[in-house]
Amino acid sequence: MFDNHMHSNFSADCDAPMESMIEAGIARGVQELSFTEHIDYDYPDPSIHFDVDLERYHQSIRSMQQQYGDQITIRKGIELGFQPHLTERYQQLLQQHSFDFVIGSMHTTDNKDLHSGRLFEGQSLNDAYEKYYTELFECAKAFDGFSILGHIDLVTRYKYEPGVYHFHDVIEEIFKVIIPRGQGIEINTSGYKYGMDRVHPTRDILKMYYDMGGEIVTVGSDAHKPERVGDHIESSYDLLRDIGFKYVTTFDQLKPTFHRL
């Protein structure tokens, strides 16, 4: 069992020490985990500052690997918050620092954070979704430094109405960009935490990725608390098998390893 998306107190929205997250993973039977701390430059909510002390982070990962290495594999990842104007800044960051695993995620659209709901104010839900997926497409085209795209349909967590257009045509264009480049997507199980009774993305998006020849899929809990480490990982493997996927992926020094399901 691999949990390829989790956070510790190196992320601004998490206060759990690395030790507690690792020990929770060991207790749940996780064989390998990736810390993917948040860097979200220019995040529009001034009350939270998504940056990471990367030197201290590197030292802590090395210390944890030495302390727990005989019980669990620990990888050093990062989660980069996409915005169209940040492409060059993230490219420079990745030239200066090394990671095992890079998640590209969008938490901000039209300079509005998704969490507050400001994106949805003063416009239809279709218009808000169109801005989200269009910016995600722009960022995926302009920046190739990520390993996988995180929780592609995250926007649906914050507001959803039946009958809203799902922009699968834009998602298809995103897949046309990332699949030839050898980049993947993730199953993010945090939807269950928010009462959605499903993972991100939906099954039909996962099926589209599979039908288009996509093979790289990681699975992560996006845990910010120890009790969520490893959450719904095994049921996500069942979902992948049911769609037709043969492998789940992990990353070491940005190189994918395929594990037969």
Beta strands, then each sheet from edge to edge (+ up, - down):
strand 1: 2-6
strand 2: 32-39
strand 3: 73-81
strand 4: 101-105
strand 5: 108-109
strand 6: 112-113
strand 7: 148-149
strand 8: 184-188
strand 9: 217-220
strand 10: 247-252
strand 11: 255-260
sheet 1: 1+ 2+ 3+ 4+ 7+ 8+ 9+
sheet 2: 5+ 6-
sheet 3: 10+ 11-
end
